[in-house]
Every structure is written in structure tokens, then in C-alpha cells.
Amino acid sequence: MDFISGVSPKETLELPELWIGDYEGQTVKVNGAVHTIRDMGEVAFVVLRKRDGLIQTVWEQGTTKFDIKDLHEGTTLEAEGVVHKEDRAPNGLEIRLVDGKILSQPTESMPLPIGKWKLNTSLEAKLNYRPISLRNVRERAKFKIQEAVVRGFRDYLHSQGFTEIHTPKIGAKSAEGGANLFRLEYFHKPAVLQQSPQFYKQMMVGVFDRVFEVGPVFRAEKHNTKRHLNEYVSLDFEMGYIDSFKDIMEMETGFLQYTMELLKKEYAREVKMLGIQIPDVSKIPAVRFDTAKKEVSEHYNRAIRNPYDLEPEEESLIGKLYKEKTGSDFVFVTHYPSKKRPFYAMDDPEDDTYTLSFDLLFKGVEITTGGQRIHDYNMLEEKIQKRGMDDEGMEQYLSCFKHGMPPHGGLGIGLERVTMQLLGEDNVREASLFPRDLSRLTP
């Protein structure tokens, strides 16, 4: 009988072990996929790709015990050789091969030149061959940056007393309302894919006070823009016992500060590789919606066409204006009109045509929507009736307010948009592993 007692040590080394250890002149084993081969006859440089980067190995005729003709781009290999410092090699090390064992062989040649530093091909080609295009080290690095954003979100909120929750994505009714829903049949009952976890995270404020979730949300909007997806990852939190919606903005600022430091410290390799300029988030300006619209109209001689919402061009110009004014790549736009906010948004007691809500713009693109929620049952019912809404399917949601809820608020952050803006990309699909839009359901 065998017993499993944990992870067993391996003979093969990972790249960080080679980088920080003193293996000069020692024989080691590594494994990886053949990234590129430069065959020069009696000598060949074989670069292996690992999760942490690249390692150069050197095949030598008469010294290495296998034939270089057995290696192809995409071959996975366990290589054995002697470590030597070499400034011209990736990460300053190379392994002079003695022996090797082929673990698997490709059956077709690569459809894309993934071994090149920049994958100079169309976005359509990259998405059509997504599992292959992501093997390019720079394409792959984008999603290490995305990992840092999610990690920063989780770590920071845990440090602030939040509990991570996981809510259903199939529901009877959407939290956001409206017609742009993916509808489906659920055991002969009508159901929808959730546009956000809003109802659930509010309910859970009555349980844990502070909650957060990282998960997919679905928008059945027939758009085909560079900033929209029909399925994206939302970073959501909700917190109770707030004094005002300013508490929500402060919490998001704290998360951003934590995440930018995390990128500098633990993702410096990817930051450098992609040429990312880490934004300063020591302080973020906040401006009222109506003030921002007026300033942009006057500063750029632009007519206000929609008094109730911001057009994409206006968001871009607000970002530009406040970058010039404050040096910040971020700006909170507060007090959105009640007409364009969901029924659960708390109206401003000083003027109920506006709400205690906000968007956060990052380099002129909206990445966050948040604000204070209505926590009083009678007030909530009054607003539902005022809007002529049907509360069928919301009984469980409304019941928690009948039994008492603290003042609370929260937000939702679009992960792919944050990543896109950090990377300096102009299409959100570049920041989605497997994007879903009007025309794409595969891969």
C-alpha cells in the first residue's frame, strides 16, 4: 500500500533556483519546451521555455548524447548539462548539454512565430490560435500582470477584514435590470445569466459585514467596440457600516496602492519586459459628474449632448484634463444622475436627482462603478415603485432589508479593462485569455 505524504522533491530545477543559486560548473537537470533552435552545425543553441522565463542550452556535436535533429520547436525535453555564466544568454546563464530525454513531440509546425520577441501578427490571428499565441513570452507576461491585479485585490481586502464569497451566476432576475440579458431555460423555468453579483453581495453584508468576489459576469449587449466584452471578470466588493460613499473610494484607492507596490516588487520582470509605467496612486482626484461635464465642455469647446451619462469621448477628455491638472492617471467622477443608476443606488439627500455613486476612470476609460446603496427597506420599496418596476424574483433580496441592514456600499471593477490600461493596449481582447464577444465563442 502506498501513502501520499505531500509533494516529493524533484531532480529537475526550476529557473528561479538556477538564478539565485550557485550552480556554476555543476551538472543539473531542467525540463521545458523548445522555444527556439539556432543550429550552427557543430553547435546549436536550444532555448527552453518555462513558466518563469527562458533558459539557453547548448548542444555540441560529439559531446551531447542525442541528435539535434530530434528536437523541434514545441518538443518538450528533460535536459541534463553543466551550468555556465553567459552574459549573452537569457538571464545570464546557459546549460551545456550532456544528455536529454524527449518527453513529447509536436505533430505539426507552429502556426505563429511564437519565438520572436514581439508577436507581430493580427489580433484575429492571435485569438484564433490563442493557446499557441500565449506561448510567446510577452503575450504570456500580460496575464502575469493580470494575476497581480487579482492577487492585489484579494490580499488587500483580506487585510481589511473582508470575506471572500462565491455567488451563483444563474438567477431568476438580474440585479441590474434592463433587456440586455442572456436568457436561458432552467429546468422548464426562465432564468438569466447574472450581470453582476450585486444582490448577493448586498445580502452577505448582513452576514459578514465586508465581502468580496472575483468572478465572471455577463452582458448581452450587441456592441462590437474595443472596450466591451460579453463575458468579463468582475472584481466586486461590498462593505457595511460605512459613513459615506467616500469610504468605498478610499478602499479602492488602498487596493490600487497595494497592487502597484506588488507589481514593482514581485512582477518587476514582467513590468520591465512590457515597458509598463506604474501609475502614481498616492492620491486620486475626485470631481462631481456635473462639474466634470461642464469643465470638459468649456475646456475643449464641446457641446454637452447627454446630460445624464458620460460618452466615451467625454471620459477620455476628463482623463486628459485631470492628468494635465493633477498628474494623476486616475480620476473619480462622483454624483451620477439617479436616472442612469440602478434602483438600489442611494440618492443624494441634498438633491435626489443625483446619487451617492461614482465611476473611476483610468487613463480616460471607466474601470469601476460603485457607490452607497439604499439600506432602508421602505426607501427601497418606494424607489422600486417610483420607477414602475416589478419586484417579482427579488423577494429574497428584499427580505434581508426587512430584517435590518447596515449602511453599506460597494463597487465592481472590470479586470480586463484595468489590465488593458496598465498594458497600454487599445483593445480589451488583448487582456482577455479567451474573449467572448458578438462573433467569438471559440477557442
Residue pairs with C-beta under 8 A, 6 or more apart in sequence:
11 29
12 29
12 30
12 31
12 78
13 21
13 23
13 28
13 29
13 30
14 30
14 50
14 51
14 52
15 30
15 50
15 52
15 53
15 55
15 91
16 52
18 28
18 30
18 55
18 83
18 93
19 91
19 93
23 83
24 83
24 84
24 85
25 82
25 83
25 84
26 82
26 83
27 80
27 81
27 82
27 83
27 98
28 80
28 81
28 82
28 83
28 95
29 78
29 79
29 80
30 48
30 50
30 55
30 57
30 78
30 79
30 95
31 48
31 50
31 76
31 77
31 78
31 79
31 103
32 48
32 49
32 50
32 55
32 76
32 77
32 79
33 48
33 49
33 74
33 75
33 76
33 77
33 135
34 46
34 47
34 48
34 49
34 71
34 72
34 73
34 74
34 75
34 76
34 77
35 47
35 48
35 49
35 54
35 73
35 114
35 115
35 135
35 137
36 45
36 46
36 47
36 73
36 115
37 44
37 45
37 46
37 47
37 68
37 71
37 72
37 73
38 44
38 45
39 68
41 61
42 60
42 61
42 62
43 58
43 59
43 60
43 61
44 58
44 59
44 68
45 56
45 57
45 58
45 59
46 56
46 57
46 58
46 59
46 68
46 71
46 79
46 97
47 54
47 55
47 56
47 57
47 90
47 115
48 54
48 55
48 56
48 57
48 77
48 79
49 135
49 137
53 90
53 91
53 137
53 269
54 90
54 91
54 137
55 90
55 91
55 93
55 94
55 95
56 86
56 89
56 90
56 93
56 94
56 95
57 79
57 81
57 94
57 95
57 96
57 97
58 81
58 94
58 95
58 96
58 97
59 68
59 71
59 97
60 96
60 97
61 68
63 96
63 97
63 98
64 81
64 97
64 98
64 99
64 100
65 98
65 99
65 100
66 99
66 100
66 102
70 102
71 77
71 102
72 105
72 106
72 109
73 106
73 109
73 110
73 115
74 105
74 106
74 110
75 102
75 104
75 105
75 106
76 102
76 103
76 104
77 100
77 101
77 102
77 103
78 100
78 101
78 103
79 95
79 97
79 99
79 100
80 97
80 98
80 99
80 100
81 95
81 96
81 97
81 98
81 99
82 95
82 96
82 98
83 93
83 94
83 95
84 93
84 94
84 95
84 96
85 92
85 93
86 92
86 93
86 94
110 132
111 129
111 132
112 119
112 121
112 125
112 126
112 129
112 132
112 133
112 136
113 119
113 120
113 121
114 132
114 133
114 135
114 136
115 136
116 136
117 137
117 138
118 138
119 126
119 133
119 136
119 138
119 139
121 133
123 427
123 429
123 430
125 133
126 133
126 139
127 133
127 429
127 435
127 440
128 443
130 433
130 434
130 443
131 443
133 139
134 140
134 143
134 433
137 273
138 273
138 274
141 269
141 270
141 273
141 274
142 274
142 419
142 423
142 430
142 431
143 433
144 267
144 270
145 263
145 267
145 270
145 271
145 274
145 276
145 419
145 422
145 423
146 415
146 416
146 419
146 431
148 259
148 262
148 263
148 266
148 267
149 235
149 259
149 415
149 418
149 419
149 422
150 214
150 233
150 235
150 415
151 259
151 262
152 255
152 258
152 259
152 262
152 263
153 212
153 214
153 235
153 255
153 259
153 413
154 164
154 212
154 214
155 258
155 262
156 254
156 255
156 258
156 259
157 164
157 210
157 212
157 237
157 255
158 164
159 258
160 210
160 251
160 254
161 209
161 210
162 208
162 210
162 211
162 212
162 237
162 239
163 204
163 208
163 210
163 211
163 212
164 211
164 212
164 213
164 214
165 200
165 201
165 204
165 208
165 211
165 212
165 213
166 213
166 215
167 194
167 197
167 200
167 201
167 204
167 213
167 215
168 194
168 200
169 193
169 194
169 215
169 216
169 217
169 218
170 184
170 186
170 191
170 192
170 193
170 194
171 191
171 192
171 193
171 194
171 199
171 393
172 189
172 190
172 191
172 192
172 393
173 192
173 392
173 393
173 394
174 181
174 192
174 194
174 195
175 194
175 195
175 196
175 197
175 198
175 199
175 342
175 344
176 195
176 196
176 198
176 342
177 342
177 343
177 389
178 195
180 195
180 219
180 220
180 221
181 192
181 193
181 195
181 218
181 220
182 192
182 193
182 218
182 220
183 190
183 191
183 192
183 220
184 191
184 192
184 193
185 191
193 218
193 220
194 217
194 218
195 217
195 218
195 219
196 217
196 234
196 236
196 412
197 213
197 215
197 217
197 234
197 236
198 236
198 342
198 344
198 412
199 394
199 397
201 211
201 212
201 213
201 236
201 237
201 238
201 410
202 238
202 344
202 373
202 397
202 400
202 405
202 408
202 410
203 396
203 397
203 400
204 211
204 238
205 211
205 238
205 239
205 240
205 405
205 406
205 408
206 240
206 400
206 403
206 404
206 405
206 406
209 239
209 240
209 241
209 406
210 237
210 238
210 239
210 240
211 237
211 238
211 239
212 235
212 236
212 237
212 238
213 234
213 236
213 237
214 233
214 234
214 235
214 236
214 415
215 233
215 234
215 236
216 231
216 232
216 233
216 234
217 231
217 232
217 233
217 234
217 412
218 230
218 231
219 228
219 229
219 230
219 231
219 232
220 230
221 228
221 230
222 438
223 438
224 437
224 438
224 439
226 426
226 427
226 428
226 429
227 312
227 365
227 417
227 420
227 428
228 428
228 437
229 416
229 428
229 429
229 432
229 435
229 436
229 437
230 436
230 437
230 438
231 436
232 414
232 415
232 416
232 417
232 428
232 432
233 414
233 415
233 416
234 412
234 413
234 414
234 415
235 412
235 413
235 414
235 415
236 410
236 411
236 412
236 413
237 251
237 410
237 411
238 373
238 408
238 409
238 410
239 247
239 248
239 251
239 408
239 409
239 410
240 405
240 406
240 407
240 408
241 406
241 407
241 408
242 248
242 372
242 407
242 408
242 409
243 407
244 356
244 372
245 334
245 346
245 356
245 357
245 358
245 370
245 371
245 372
245 409
247 409
248 358
248 370
248 371
248 372
248 409
248 410
248 411
249 284
249 286
249 332
249 334
249 358
249 360
249 370
252 360
252 368
252 370
252 411
252 413
253 281
253 283
253 284
256 281
256 284
256 330
257 281
257 282
260 278
260 279
260 281
263 271
263 276
263 278
264 271
264 278
270 276
271 278
274 423
275 424
276 422
276 423
276 424
279 328
279 329
279 330
279 362
280 327
280 328
280 329
281 328
281 330
283 328
284 328
284 330
284 331
284 332
284 360
285 322
285 325
285 326
285 328
285 330
285 331
285 332
286 331
286 332
286 333
286 334
286 358
287 295
287 318
287 322
287 331
287 332
287 333
287 334
288 333
288 334
288 335
289 310
289 333
289 334
289 335
289 336
289 337
289 354
290 335
290 354
292 310
292 314
292 318
292 331
292 333
293 304
293 307
293 310
293 314
294 304
295 318
295 321
296 302
296 314
296 317
296 318
296 321
297 303
297 304
299 317
299 321
300 317
300 321
302 313
302 314
302 317
305 311
307 337
308 337
308 339
308 340
309 336
309 337
309 340
310 318
310 333
310 359
310 366
315 361
315 364
315 365
315 366
316 364
316 365
317 364
318 331
318 333
318 361
318 364
319 329
319 331
319 361
319 362
319 363
319 364
319 365
320 364
322 328
322 331
323 329
323 363
329 362
329 363
330 360
330 361
330 362
331 360
331 361
332 358
332 359
332 360
332 361
333 358
333 359
333 360
333 361
334 357
334 358
335 348
335 354
335 355
335 356
335 357
335 358
336 345
336 354
336 355
336 357
336 358
336 359
336 371
337 353
337 354
337 355
338 345
338 347
338 352
338 353
338 354
338 355
339 353
341 355
341 357
341 371
343 380
343 383
343 384
343 387
343 389
344 373
344 374
344 380
344 383
345 355
345 356
345 357
345 371
345 372
345 373
345 374
346 355
346 356
346 357
346 371
346 372
346 373
346 374
346 409
347 353
347 354
347 355
347 356
347 383
348 354
348 355
348 356
355 371
356 371
356 372
356 409
357 369
357 370
357 371
357 372
358 368
358 369
358 370
358 371
359 366
359 368
359 369
359 370
360 366
360 367
360 368
360 370
360 411
360 413
361 367
362 417
362 418
362 421
363 421
365 417
365 420
365 421
366 417
367 413
367 414
367 417
367 418
367 421
368 411
368 412
368 413
368 414
369 411
369 412
370 409
370 410
370 411
370 412
371 409
371 411
372 407
372 408
372 409
373 408
373 409
373 410
374 380
374 383
375 401
375 405
375 406
375 407
375 408
376 401
377 398
377 401
377 402
380 398
380 401
381 391
381 398
384 391
391 398
415 431
416 428
416 431
416 432
417 428
417 431
419 431
420 426
420 427
420 428
420 430
420 431
423 430
423 431
425 431
428 435
429 435
429 437
434 443
